[in-house]
Amino acid sequence: MSYNFGRQTRKSALVRSLLVAAITLAYTFGTASSAAAQKVTSPTTSAKITPPAGNSAYLVGHALGTQGYVCLPKGTGASWTFNGARPEASLFEGLAGLDRQIITHFLSPNASPNQNAPNPLPFGNATWQSSIDSSKVWAKPIESIAAGSDPSCPNTGAIACLLLVSVGSQAGPTGGKLLTTTTFIQRLNTKGGSAPADDAGCSATTDVGHQLLVPYSADYYFFRGAE
């Protein structure tokens, strides 16, 4: 009796494991197919941050993250300064009524620079890595407009909207190439993320070295050339 019960328990556990694996696999492929099949209309933006003709948007993600600032000397006092080593964000897309992460944004060394990469390379470049196939694109800002100056960047007081050019890309460890065709990236519809006033914890030389993470949101549009 106990022997049969043990066999039944192990069988039930195996069925549950197979079911979880099947659901996970279906989710992974479903999300991958969704991200790859996005029908994206290239946004209307200021000419200054519009990619050159021949490039079209193929992927978009809504980002939630933080902008990093460090308190540095300024004159006889101190001032909050953007810390380029601390970009952090997760990019989401809506799928079946849920927000699912598709890309992670962070700083990392450029392992596969292209002709747009600076020489010498900095210690790290802004990076976007697919949550689906682990492909990467590195990019650097080339143009910006102030928040509140354009309908695509409407929130006065937020961080600037940007046009970035790809400076390198890399396939995922199993050959995934979702982001490797990226030529340009736009950061639009920014909200938040700006440095606080200098008197908010960064006004005297004794404040130098203090760091701060300021929440922000934005839409990132990924462009590629004509196929």
Secondary structure as GFF3:
##gff-version 3
##sequence-region A 1 227
A	DSSP	alpha_helix	2	36	.	.	.	ID=ss1
A	DSSP	three_ten_helix	47	49	.	.	.	ID=ss2
A	DSSP	beta_strand	55	74	.	.	.	ID=ss3
A	DSSP	beta_strand	77	82	.	.	.	ID=ss4
A	DSSP	beta_strand	88	95	.	.	.	ID=ss5
A	DSSP	beta_strand	98	108	.	.	.	ID=ss6
A	DSSP	beta_strand	125	130	.	.	.	ID=ss7
A	DSSP	beta_strand	136	145	.	.	.	ID=ss8
A	DSSP	beta_strand	161	170	.	.	.	ID=ss9
A	DSSP	beta_strand	182	192	.	.	.	ID=ss10
A	DSSP	three_ten_helix	205	207	.	.	.	ID=ss11
A	DSSP	beta_strand	211	225	.	.	.	ID=ss12
###
